[in-house]
Amino acid sequence: MEYRKLGNTDLNVSVIGMGTWATGKLSWGDDVNDDESIRYIQAALDNGINLIDTADAYGDGHAEKIVGEAIKGRREETLIATKGGVIIDSDNNYRFVATTEHILKAIDESLRRLKTDYVDLYQIHWPDGITPEEETYQAMEEIKQSGKARWIGCCNYGVDLLEKIADVGGHYSSIQPNYNLLQREIEGEILPYANKHNLGVLAYGSLCTGLLTGKFDKNSTFPKTDYRSSDYPEFQHPEFQGERYLKNLEAIERMCPIAQKYGKTLAQVAIRWCIQQPGVSSALVGAKRVDQIMDNLGAVGWELSQEDLSQLTQISDDRTK
């Protein structure tokens, strides 16, 4: 495994982090099994992945409970990153709440589910668009000062919000944005800002919710309980919809020969591409089974050439022409 220092922290995180959105079951279909989830988290730890990223919103706390079970007796070898700031209502709709009251309550509930008295990184999951960023940051800083979190970070923040925090002397240690070969919006502002200000970057969605595994085609379908489905009740993953999906499939077909050149799967190449982008500390990758974790491990211990990195990026760019 390869490790990198996360921003200005003392955390050396594995370049592949274990994402646990699927572990929470909500929004990921009906084929997620708790026992298998525990097995793949333990398999990740057995193979050098030390960063486990979760959130109270993943299955309304269910993922945190599973993580707590999976790391029992292994707390010292695990870096736990979790998030607060999202409420799931009775209709499974997400609401963002970043108030002091909510955040201070949320961390205590997360610690209870995780069966630990601290997390290594606590992150605000989303800004709520109402609470002043200074208030949210001060609540997060209070959590750090209390010892309930070693470090604090944010997710899904833009540069404008990060600058507001900097204006009051605040500084998160990391940011967690959506980033992969097919979704590269953060290259415009977020990555340059992170590099300039020593902000660790935990890239979620590094396989674009499985699309970059290459296992889907134009006839693939998803159950209504999976947010990649066009029939999902609340929202749909944009890269799986309509003409955009077909262009993504064409791009993926063009990427496959590069993977074959290295004797790697497309997933391994997609993760490697993400890891090699300047400023990325760790690529977060989800799973439902142990074999998926084992395949993802093939993304470490080698490098894509600069020529192939550029070619993959160009293939991604060509989708918009």
VOKOLLUM-332211 format. One line per 4 residues: number of its first residue (from 1); for each residue x, y, z of N, C-alpha, C, CB. Coordinates in steps of 0.2 Angstrom, whole numbers, always signed. Glycine has a CB too. Example, Ala and Ser with C-alpha at 12.3 -4.5 7.8 and 13.67 -1.06 7.14 Angstrom:
2
1 = +66:-28:+39:+62:-22:+39:+66:-16:+39:+57:-22:+45  +64:-11:+35:+68:-5:+36:+64:+0:+39:+70:-3:+29
END
This chain:
321
1 = +4:-6:+0:+0:+0:+0:+4:+6:+0:-5:+0:+6  +2:+12:-3:+5:+18:-3:+2:+23:+2:+6:+21:-10  +5:+27:+5:+2:+32:+10:+5:+39:+9:+4:+29:+17  +0:+43:+11:+2:+50:+10:-1:+54:+16:-1:+53:+3
5 = +3:+60:+17:+1:+64:+23:-5:+68:+21:+7:+69:+25  -10:+68:+25:-17:+72:+23:-16:+79:+25:-23:+68:+27  -15:+84:+20:-15:+91:+22:-10:+93:+27:-22:+93:+24  -12:+97:+32:-8:+99:+37:-9:+95:+44:-10:+106:+39
9 = -11:+89:+43:-12:+84:+48:-6:+80:+50:-19:+80:+48  -7:+75:+55:-2:+70:+56:-4:+63:+54:+1:+70:+63  -9:+63:+50:-12:+57:+47:-9:+55:+41:-20:+58:+46  -6:+49:+41:-4:+46:+34:-9:+41:+32:+3:+42:+36
13 = -13:+43:+27:-18:+39:+24:-16:+35:+18:-24:+44:+22  -19:+29:+18:-18:+25:+12:-21:+29:+6:-22:+18:+13  -18:+28:+0:-20:+31:-6:-27:+29:-9:-15:+31:-11  -29:+23:-6:-35:+20:-7:-39:+20:-1:-35:+13:-11
17 = -44:+24:+0:-48:+24:+6:-55:+20:+5:-50:+31:+8  -57:+17:+10:-63:+13:+10:-69:+17:+11:-63:+7:+15  -73:+18:+5:-80:+22:+6:-85:+17:+8:-81:+25:-1  -90:+20:+12:-95:+15:+15:-102:+18:+13:-94:+15:+22
21 = -103:+22:+8:-110:+24:+7:-114:+17:+5:-110:+28:+0  -112:+13:+1:-116:+7:+0:-117:+3:+6:-112:+3:-5  -112:+3:+11:-113:-1:+17:-120:+1:+21:-107:+0:+22  -122:+8:+20:-128:+10:+23:-134:+7:+20:-128:+17:+23
25 = -134:+4:+14:-139:+1:+10:-143:+6:+6:-143:-3:+15  -145:+12:+10:-150:+17:+7:-147:+19:+0:-151:+22:+11  -151:+19:-5:-149:+22:-12:-145:+17:-16:-146:+28:-11  -144:+11:-14:-139:+7:-17:-142:+0:-19:-133:+6:-13
29 = -148:-1:-20:-151:-7:-21:-152:-11:-15:-147:-11:-26  -154:-18:-17:-156:-22:-11:-151:-28:-10:-163:-25:-13  -145:-27:-13:-141:-33:-13:-135:-32:-8:-138:-35:-20  -136:-27:-3:-130:-26:+1:-131:-30:+8:-130:-18:+3
33 = -126:-34:+10:-127:-39:+15:-122:-36:+21:-125:-46:+13  -125:-36:+27:-121:-33:+32:-115:-38:+34:-125:-33:+39  -116:-44:+34:-110:-48:+35:-104:-48:+30:-112:-56:+36  -107:-47:+24:-102:-46:+19:-98:-39:+19:-105:-47:+12
37 = -102:-34:+21:-99:-28:+22:-94:-28:+28:-105:-23:+25  -95:-31:+33:-90:-32:+38:-84:-36:+36:-93:-36:+44  -85:-41:+32:-79:-44:+29:-75:-40:+24:-82:-51:+25  -78:-36:+20:-74:-32:+15:-71:-26:+19:-78:-29:+10
41 = -74:-24:+24:-70:-18:+28:-64:-22:+31:-74:-15:+33  -65:-28:+34:-59:-31:+37:-54:-33:+32:-61:-37:+41  -56:-35:+26:-51:-37:+21:-47:-30:+19:-55:-40:+15  -51:-25:+19:-47:-18:+17:-41:-17:+22:-52:-13:+17
45 = -43:-18:+28:-38:-17:+34:-32:-22:+33:-41:-17:+41  -34:-28:+32:-29:-33:+31:-24:-32:+26:-33:-40:+30  -26:-28:+21:-22:-27:+15:-19:-20:+15:-26:-28:+8  -19:-16:+20:-16:-10:+21:-20:-4:+20:-10:-10:+16
49 = -26:-4:+18:-31:+2:+18:-32:+4:+25:-37:+0:+14  -30:+10:+27:-31:+12:+34:-36:+17:+35:-25:+14:+37  -39:+20:+30:-44:+25:+30:-51:+22:+28:-42:+31:+25  -55:+23:+33:-62:+21:+32:-66:+27:+33:-64:+15:+38
53 = -70:+29:+27:-74:+35:+27:-81:+33:+27:-72:+39:+21  -85:+36:+32:-92:+35:+33:-96:+41:+34:-93:+29:+38  -102:+41:+36:-106:+47:+37:-112:+44:+41:-108:+50:+31  -115:+49:+45:-121:+47:+48:-127:+47:+43:-123:+52:+54
57 = -126:+50:+37:-132:+50:+32:-132:+43:+29:-131:+55:+28  -127:+39:+29:-127:+33:+25:-131:+28:+29:-119:+30:+25  -137:+27:+26:-142:+23:+29:-144:+25:+36:-139:+16:+30  -144:+32:+37:-147:+35:+43:-143:+32:+49:-154:+34:+44
61 = -136:+31:+48:-132:+29:+54:-130:+21:+53:-135:+30:+60  -133:+18:+49:-132:+10:+48:-125:+9:+46:-137:+7:+43  -122:+13:+42:-115:+12:+39:-110:+13:+45:-113:+16:+34  -111:+18:+49:-107:+19:+55:-107:+13:+60:-109:+25:+59
65 = -113:+10:+61:-114:+4:+65:-110:-2:+63:-121:+2:+66  -110:-3:+56:-107:-8:+53:-99:-7:+53:-109:-9:+45  -97:-1:+52:-90:+1:+53:-87:-1:+60:-88:+8:+51  -91:+1:+65:-90:+0:+72:-89:-8:+73:-95:+3:+77
69 = -93:-12:+71:-93:-19:+71:-86:-22:+68:-99:-22:+69  -85:-19:+62:-80:-22:+58:-73:-20:+61:-80:-19:+51  -72:-15:+64:-65:-13:+67:-65:-15:+74:-64:-5:+66  -69:-18:+77:-69:-20:+84:-62:-24:+85:-75:-25:+86
73 = -58:-21:+90:-52:-24:+91:-46:-21:+87:-52:-31:+91  -48:-17:+82:-43:-15:+77:-43:-7:+77:-44:-18:+70  -46:-4:+82:-46:+4:+82:-40:+7:+81:-49:+6:+88  -34:+5:+84:-28:+8:+83:-25:+8:+76:-23:+6:+88
77 = -27:+3:+72:-24:+3:+65:-29:+6:+60:-23:-4:+64  -34:+9:+63:-39:+12:+58:-40:+19:+59:-46:+9:+59  -40:+23:+53:-41:+30:+53:-48:+31:+51:-36:+34:+48  -53:+33:+56:-60:+34:+55:-61:+41:+53:-64:+32:+61
81 = -64:+42:+47:-67:+48:+45:-74:+48:+44:-64:+51:+38  -78:+52:+48:-85:+52:+47:-88:+59:+46:-89:+49:+53  -94:+60:+45:-97:+66:+43:-104:+67:+46:-98:+67:+35  -105:+74:+47:-112:+76:+50:-114:+81:+46:-111:+77:+58
85 = -121:+83:+47:-124:+89:+44:-129:+87:+39:-119:+92:+40  -132:+80:+39:-137:+78:+35:-142:+75:+39:-134:+74:+29  -149:+76:+38:-154:+73:+41:-158:+69:+35:-159:+78:+45  -160:+63:+37:-164:+59:+32:-171:+59:+35:-162:+52:+31
89 = -176:+62:+31:-183:+62:+34:-187:+55:+33:-187:+68:+31  -193:+55:+35:-197:+49:+35:-198:+46:+28:-204:+50:+38  -197:+51:+23:-198:+49:+16:-191:+47:+12:-202:+54:+12  -186:+47:+16:-179:+46:+14:-176:+51:+10:-179:+39:+10
93 = -179:+57:+11:-176:+63:+8:-171:+66:+12:-182:+69:+7  -166:+69:+9:-160:+72:+13:-161:+79:+14:-153:+71:+9  -160:+81:+20:-160:+88:+22:-153:+90:+25:-166:+90:+26  -150:+96:+23:-144:+98:+25:-145:+103:+31:-140:+102:+20
97 = -142:+101:+37:-142:+105:+43:-135:+106:+46:-147:+102:+48  -133:+112:+46:-126:+113:+48:-125:+118:+54:-122:+116:+42  -131:+118:+58:-131:+122:+64:-126:+119:+70:-138:+123:+67  -125:+124:+74:-121:+121:+80:-124:+116:+84:-119:+127:+85
101 = -130:+117:+85:-134:+112:+89:-134:+105:+86:-141:+115:+90  -135:+105:+79:-136:+99:+76:-129:+95:+76:-139:+100:+69  -124:+99:+74:-117:+96:+73:-115:+93:+80:-112:+101:+70  -115:+97:+85:-113:+94:+92:-117:+88:+94:-114:+100:+97
105 = -123:+88:+92:-127:+82:+94:-125:+76:+89:-134:+83:+93  -124:+78:+83:-122:+73:+78:-116:+69:+79:-122:+76:+71  -111:+73:+81:-104:+69:+83:-105:+64:+89:-99:+74:+85  -109:+66:+94:-110:+61:+99:-113:+55:+97:-114:+65:+105
109 = -118:+56:+93:-122:+50:+90:-117:+46:+86:-128:+52:+86  -113:+49:+82:-109:+45:+77:-104:+41:+82:-105:+50:+73  -101:+44:+87:-96:+41:+91:-99:+35:+94:-93:+45:+97  -106:+35:+96:-109:+30:+100:-110:+24:+95:-116:+32:+102
113 = -112:+26:+88:-113:+20:+83:-106:+17:+82:-116:+23:+77  -101:+21:+81:-94:+18:+79:-91:+15:+85:-90:+24:+77  -94:+16:+91:-91:+13:+97:-84:+15:+98:-91:+5:+97  -83:+21:+98:-76:+24:+99:-77:+31:+103:-72:+25:+93
117 = -72:+34:+106:-73:+40:+109:-70:+46:+105:-70:+40:+116  -67:+44:+99:-65:+50:+95:-65:+47:+88:-58:+52:+97  -65:+51:+83:-63:+50:+76:-57:+53:+74:-70:+52:+71  -54:+51:+69:-48:+54:+67:-49:+60:+62:-44:+49:+63
121 = -55:+60:+59:-57:+66:+55:-64:+67:+55:-54:+65:+47  -67:+72:+57:-74:+74:+57:-75:+79:+52:-77:+76:+64  -80:+78:+47:-81:+82:+42:-88:+85:+41:-80:+78:+35  -89:+91:+40:-96:+93:+38:-98:+91:+31:-96:+101:+39
125 = -104:+88:+31:-105:+84:+25:-107:+89:+19:-111:+79:+26  -111:+93:+21:-114:+98:+16:-115:+105:+19:-120:+96:+12  -113:+111:+16:-116:+117:+19:-123:+117:+18:-112:+123:+15  -127:+120:+22:-134:+120:+22:-137:+126:+18:-138:+120:+29
129 = -133:+131:+17:-135:+137:+13:-139:+142:+17:-140:+135:+7  -139:+141:+24:-143:+145:+28:-138:+147:+34:-149:+142:+31  -136:+142:+37:-131:+143:+43:-125:+147:+41:-129:+137:+47  -123:+152:+44:-117:+156:+43:-111:+151:+43:-116:+162:+47
133 = -106:+151:+38:-101:+147:+38:-96:+147:+44:-97:+148:+32  -96:+154:+47:-92:+155:+53:-95:+151:+59:-92:+162:+55  -102:+150:+59:-105:+146:+65:-103:+139:+64:-112:+147:+65  -104:+136:+58:-103:+129:+57:-95:+128:+58:-104:+128:+49
137 = -91:+132:+56:-84:+131:+57:-82:+131:+65:-79:+136:+54  -85:+135:+68:-84:+136:+76:-86:+130:+79:-87:+142:+79  -92:+127:+77:-94:+121:+80:-90:+115:+78:-101:+119:+77  -87:+115:+72:-82:+109:+71:-76:+110:+75:-81:+110:+63
141 = -74:+116:+76:-67:+118:+79:-69:+116:+87:-65:+125:+79  -75:+117:+89:-76:+115:+96:-76:+107:+97:-83:+117:+98  -78:+104:+92:-77:+96:+92:-70:+94:+92:-81:+93:+86  -66:+98:+88:-59:+96:+88:-55:+98:+95:-55:+100:+83
145 = -57:+103:+98:-54:+105:+104:-56:+101:+110:-56:+112:+106  -62:+98:+109:-65:+93:+114:-61:+86:+114:-72:+92:+113  -58:+85:+109:-54:+78:+108:-59:+73:+105:-52:+76:+115  -65:+75:+103:-69:+70:+99:-67:+69:+92:-76:+73:+100
149 = -63:+74:+89:-60:+73:+83:-53:+75:+83:-65:+76:+77  -49:+71:+80:-42:+74:+80:-41:+79:+75:-37:+68:+78  -45:+79:+69:-44:+84:+64:-51:+85:+61:-39:+82:+58  -52:+91:+58:-59:+92:+55:-58:+94:+48:-62:+98:+59
153 = -63:+93:+44:-63:+94:+37:-70:+95:+34:-60:+88:+33  -71:+96:+28:-77:+98:+25:-78:+94:+18:-78:+106:+23  -84:+93:+16:-86:+90:+10:-90:+94:+6:-89:+83:+12  -89:+94:-1:-94:+97:-6:-94:+105:-5:-101:+94:-5
157 = -88:+107:-3:-88:+115:-2:-85:+118:-8:-84:+116:+4  -87:+124:-10:-83:+128:-15:-78:+132:-12:-89:+132:-19  -74:+135:-17:-69:+140:-14:-72:+146:-11:-65:+142:-20  -78:+148:-13:-81:+154:-10:-82:+153:-2:-87:+156:-13
161 = -84:+147:+0:-85:+145:+7:-79:+144:+10:-89:+139:+7  -74:+141:+7:-67:+140:+10:-64:+147:+12:-63:+136:+6  -65:+152:+7:-62:+159:+8:-66:+162:+14:-62:+163:+2  -72:+161:+15:-76:+164:+20:-73:+162:+27:-83:+163:+20
165 = -72:+155:+27:-69:+152:+33:-62:+155:+35:-68:+145:+33  -58:+156:+29:-51:+159:+30:-51:+166:+32:-47:+158:+23  -56:+170:+30:-57:+177:+33:-58:+178:+40:-63:+180:+29  -60:+172:+43:-61:+173:+51:-56:+169:+54:-68:+170:+53
169 = -50:+167:+51:-45:+164:+53:-45:+156:+54:-43:+166:+60  -50:+153:+51:-52:+146:+51:-48:+142:+45:-59:+145:+50  -47:+136:+46:-44:+132:+41:-46:+125:+42:-36:+133:+41  -49:+122:+37:-51:+115:+38:-44:+111:+35:-57:+113:+33
173 = -43:+105:+38:-37:+101:+36:-38:+97:+29:-35:+96:+41  -45:+96:+27:-46:+92:+21:-53:+94:+18:-46:+85:+23  -53:+92:+12:-60:+93:+8:-61:+87:+5:-59:+99:+3  -67:+85:+4:-69:+79:+1:-74:+81:-5:-73:+74:+6
177 = -72:+81:-11:-76:+82:-17:-77:+76:-21:-72:+88:-21  -82:+76:-25:-83:+71:-30:-78:+72:-36:-90:+72:-33  -74:+67:-38:-69:+67:-43:-67:+61:-46:-63:+70:-40  -68:+60:-52:-66:+54:-56:-65:+56:-63:-71:+49:-55
181 = -63:+51:-67:-61:+53:-74:-67:+56:-78:-59:+46:-78  -73:+54:-76:-79:+57:-80:-82:+63:-76:-84:+52:-80  -80:+65:-70:-83:+71:-67:-77:+75:-64:-88:+68:-61  -75:+80:-68:-68:+83:-66:-69:+90:-65:-63:+82:-72
185 = -75:+92:-62:-76:+99:-61:-71:+103:-56:-83:+100:-59  -69:+99:-51:-65:+102:-46:-58:+104:-49:-64:+97:-41  -56:+102:-55:-50:+104:-58:-50:+112:-59:-48:+101:-64  -55:+115:-60:-56:+122:-61:-53:+126:-55:-63:+124:-63
189 = -56:+125:-49:-54:+129:-43:-52:+125:-37:-60:+134:-42  -56:+120:-36:-55:+117:-29:-48:+114:-29:-60:+111:-28  -45:+110:-34:-39:+107:-33:-33:+112:-33:-38:+102:-39  -33:+117:-37:-28:+122:-36:-28:+126:-29:-29:+128:-42
193 = -34:+127:-27:-35:+130:-20:-32:+125:-15:-42:+132:-18  -34:+119:-15:-31:+114:-11:-24:+114:-11:-34:+107:-12  -21:+113:-17:-13:+113:-17:-10:+119:-14:-11:+112:-25  -13:+125:-15:-10:+131:-13:-10:+132:-5:-14:+137:-16
197 = -16:+129:-2:-17:+130:+5:-16:+124:+9:-24:+133:+6  -12:+119:+6:-11:+113:+10:-17:+109:+13:-6:+114:+15  -22:+109:+8:-28:+106:+10:-28:+99:+8:-34:+110:+8  -29:+94:+12:-29:+87:+10:-36:+86:+5:-29:+82:+15
201 = -35:+81:+0:-41:+80:-4:-43:+72:-4:-39:+82:-11  -48:+71:-1:-51:+64:-1:-56:+64:-7:-54:+62:+5  -54:+61:-13:-59:+61:-19:-64:+55:-18:-55:+60:-25  -70:+57:-17:-75:+52:-17:-78:+51:-24:-81:+54:-12
205 = -81:+45:-25:-84:+43:-32:-79:+42:-37:-88:+49:-34  -73:+39:-35:-67:+39:-40:-68:+34:-45:-61:+37:-36  -73:+29:-44:-76:+25:-50:-82:+27:-53:-76:+18:-47  -84:+33:-51:-91:+36:-54:-96:+31:-53:-90:+37:-62
209 = -97:+29:-46:-102:+24:-44:-102:+18:-48:-109:+28:-45  -97:+15:-50:-96:+9:-53:-96:+10:-61:-102:+5:-52  -97:+15:-64:-97:+16:-71:-90:+15:-74:-100:+23:-73  -85:+17:-70:-78:+16:-73:-75:+9:-71:-74:+21:-69
213 = -79:+4:-69:-77:-3:-69:-78:-6:-76:-81:-7:-64  -82:-3:-81:-83:-5:-87:-88:-11:-88:-76:-7:-90  -91:-12:-82:-96:-18:-82:-103:-17:-85:-96:-21:-75  -104:-10:-86:-111:-9:-89:-111:-7:-96:-114:-2:-85
217 = -117:-8:-99:-118:-6:-106:-124:-3:-107:-117:-13:-111  -126:-2:-113:-132:+2:-115:-139:-1:-113:-133:+4:-122  -138:-8:-112:-144:-12:-109:-144:-13:-102:-144:-19:-113  -140:-11:-98:-139:-12:-91:-145:-8:-88:-133:-9:-88
221 = -148:-11:-83:-154:-8:-79:-152:-8:-72:-160:-11:-81  -156:-4:-68:-155:-4:-61:-162:-4:-57:-151:+2:-58  -162:-7:-51:-168:-7:-48:-170:+0:-46:-168:-12:-42  -177:+1:-44:-179:+8:-42:-176:+10:-36:-187:+8:-42
225 = -173:+5:-32:-170:+7:-25:-163:+9:-26:-171:+1:-21  -161:+10:-32:-154:+12:-34:-154:+18:-37:-150:+6:-38  -150:+23:-35:-150:+30:-37:-147:+31:-44:-147:+35:-32  -144:+26:-47:-142:+26:-54:-148:+25:-59:-137:+21:-55
229 = -154:+22:-56:-159:+21:-60:-163:+28:-62:-164:+16:-56  -166:+28:-68:-169:+34:-70:-176:+34:-67:-170:+33:-78  -178:+29:-63:-184:+29:-60:-183:+30:-52:-188:+22:-61  -177:+31:-50:-176:+33:-43:-180:+39:-41:-169:+34:-41
233 = -184:+38:-35:-189:+43:-33:-186:+50:-32:-193:+41:-28  -180:+51:-29:-178:+58:-27:-173:+61:-32:-174:+57:-21  -168:+58:-35:-164:+61:-39:-160:+55:-43:-158:+65:-36  -157:+56:-49:-154:+51:-52:-146:+53:-54:-157:+50:-59
237 = -142:+48:-54:-135:+50:-55:-134:+52:-62:-131:+43:-54  -132:+58:-63:-132:+61:-70:-128:+57:-75:-129:+68:-70  -123:+54:-73:-118:+51:-78:-122:+44:-81:-112:+49:-75  -127:+42:-78:-131:+36:-80:-137:+37:-84:-132:+32:-74
241 = -138:+44:-86:-144:+46:-89:-143:+48:-96:-147:+51:-85  -148:+45:-101:-149:+47:-108:-142:+47:-112:-151:+54:-107  -142:+52:-116:-136:+53:-121:-130:+54:-117:-137:+59:-125  -130:+56:-111:-123:+57:-107:-121:+50:-105:-125:+61:-101
245 = -125:+46:-104:-123:+39:-102:-120:+35:-108:-129:+35:-100  -123:+36:-114:-120:+33:-120:-113:+36:-122:-125:+34:-126  -112:+42:-121:-106:+45:-122:-101:+43:-117:-106:+53:-122  -103:+42:-111:-98:+39:-106:-96:+32:-108:-101:+39:-99
249 = -101:+28:-111:-99:+21:-113:-94:+21:-118:-106:+17:-115  -95:+26:-123:-90:+26:-129:-83:+28:-126:-93:+31:-134  -83:+33:-121:-77:+35:-119:-73:+29:-115:-78:+40:-114  -77:+25:-111:-75:+19:-108:-72:+14:-112:-80:+16:-103
253 = -75:+13:-118:-73:+8:-123:-66:+10:-126:-78:+8:-129  -65:+17:-126:-58:+20:-129:-53:+19:-123:-59:+27:-131  -55:+19:-117:-50:+18:-111:-48:+11:-110:-53:+21:-105  -52:+6:-112:-50:-1:-111:-43:-3:-114:-55:-5:-114
257 = -41:-1:-120:-35:-3:-122:-29:-1:-118:-34:+0:-129  -30:+5:-114:-24:+8:-110:-24:+3:-104:-26:+15:-108  -30:+1:-101:-30:-4:-96:-26:-11:-98:-37:-5:-93  -28:-13:-104:-25:-19:-106:-17:-19:-107:-28:-21:-113
261 = -15:-13:-109:-8:-12:-110:-4:-13:-103:-7:-4:-112  -7:-11:-98:-4:-12:-91:-6:-19:-88:-6:-6:-87  -10:-23:-91:-12:-29:-88:-17:-27:-82:-6:-33:-86  -20:-22:-82:-25:-20:-77:-32:-20:-79:-22:-13:-74
265 = -36:-20:-74:-43:-19:-75:-45:-11:-76:-48:-21:-70  -50:-10:-80:-52:-2:-81:-53:+1:-74:-58:-2:-85  -56:-2:-69:-56:+1:-62:-50:+2:-59:-60:-4:-58  -45:-2:-60:-38:-1:-57:-35:+5:-60:-34:-7:-58
269 = -36:+6:-67:-33:+11:-71:-37:+18:-69:-34:+10:-78  -43:+18:-68:-47:+24:-66:-45:+26:-59:-54:+22:-66  -44:+22:-54:-42:+23:-48:-35:+26:-48:-42:+17:-43  -30:+23:-52:-23:+25:-52:-23:+32:-55:-19:+20:-57
273 = -27:+34:-60:-28:+40:-63:-29:+45:-58:-33:+41:-69  -34:+44:-54:-36:+48:-48:-30:+50:-43:-42:+46:-45  -27:+44:-41:-22:+44:-37:-16:+49:-39:-19:+38:-35  -15:+49:-46:-9:+52:-48:-11:+60:-50:-7:+49:-55
277 = -17:+62:-49:-18:+69:-50:-15:+73:-44:-26:+70:-50  -12:+79:-46:-9:+83:-41:-13:+85:-36:-5:+89:-44  -12:+84:-29:-16:+86:-24:-20:+81:-21:-20:+92:-26  -22:+76:-24:-26:+70:-22:-22:+66:-16:-29:+66:-27
281 = -25:+66:-10:-22:+62:-5:-24:+55:-5:-24:+65:+2  -31:+54:-6:-33:+47:-6:-39:+47:-11:-35:+45:+1  -40:+41:-14:-46:+40:-18:-51:+35:-14:-44:+37:-25  -57:+38:-13:-61:+34:-9:-65:+29:-14:-66:+38:-5
285 = -65:+23:-12:-68:+18:-17:-73:+14:-12:-63:+13:-20  -79:+13:-15:-84:+9:-11:-84:+2:-14:-91:+12:-12  -88:-2:-10:-88:-9:-12:-95:-12:-9:-82:-13:-10  -96:-18:-12:-102:-22:-9:-99:-29:-7:-108:-23:-13
289 = -93:-31:-10:-91:-38:-9:-83:-37:-8:-92:-42:-14  -80:-43:-5:-73:-43:-4:-69:-43:-10:-71:-50:+0  -72:-47:-15:-68:-47:-22:-67:-40:-25:-72:-52:-27  -72:-36:-24:-71:-29:-26:-65:-25:-23:-78:-25:-26
293 = -65:-26:-17:-59:-23:-13:-53:-26:-16:-60:-24:-5  -52:-32:-17:-46:-35:-19:-44:-33:-26:-47:-43:-19  -49:-32:-30:-48:-29:-37:-45:-22:-36:-54:-30:-41  -48:-18:-32:-46:-11:-31:-39:-10:-29:-51:-8:-26
297 = -36:-15:-25:-30:-15:-23:-24:-15:-28:-28:-21:-18  -27:-18:-34:-22:-18:-40:-21:-11:-43:-25:-22:-45  -23:-6:-40:-22:+1:-42:-16:+4:-39:-28:+6:-40  -13:+0:-34:-7:+3:-31:+0:-1:-33:-8:+3:-23
301 = +5:+2:-32:+12:-1:-33:+14:+0:-40:+11:-8:-31  +11:+4:-44:+14:+5:-51:+11:+12:-53:+11:+0:-56  +13:+15:-59:+11:+21:-61:+9:+21:-68:+16:+26:-60  +4:+25:-70:+3:+27:-77:+8:+32:-80:-4:+30:-78
305 = +10:+31:-86:+15:+36:-89:+11:+42:-90:+18:+33:-95  +15:+48:-90:+12:+54:-92:+8:+54:-98:+18:+60:-92  +11:+50:-103:+7:+50:-110:+0:+47:-109:+11:+46:-115  +0:+41:-105:-6:+38:-104:-11:+42:-99:-5:+31:-101
309 = -8:+45:-94:-12:+50:-90:-16:+55:-95:-8:+53:-85  -12:+58:-99:-15:+63:-104:-20:+60:-109:-9:+67:-108  -18:+54:-111:-23:+51:-116:-30:+50:-112:-20:+45:-119  -30:+47:-106:-36:+46:-103:-40:+53:-101:-34:+43:-96
313 = -36:+58:-100:-39:+64:-99:-42:+67:-105:-34:+70:-96  -39:+66:-111:-41:+68:-117:-48:+64:-119:-36:+67:-122  -48:+58:-118:-54:+54:-119:-60:+57:-115:-53:+47:-118  -58:+59:-109:-64:+62:-105:-66:+68:-108:-61:+63:-98
317 = -61:+72:-110:-63:+79:-113:-67:+78:-119:-57:+83:-115  -66:+73:-123:-69:+72:-130:-76:+71:-129:-66:+66:-134  -79:+69:-124:-86:+67:-123:-90:+74:-124:-87:+64:-116  -87:+80:-123:-91:+86:-123:-91:+89:-130:-88:+91:-118
321 = -87:+86:-134:-87:+89:-141:-92:+87:-146:-80:+87:-144
END
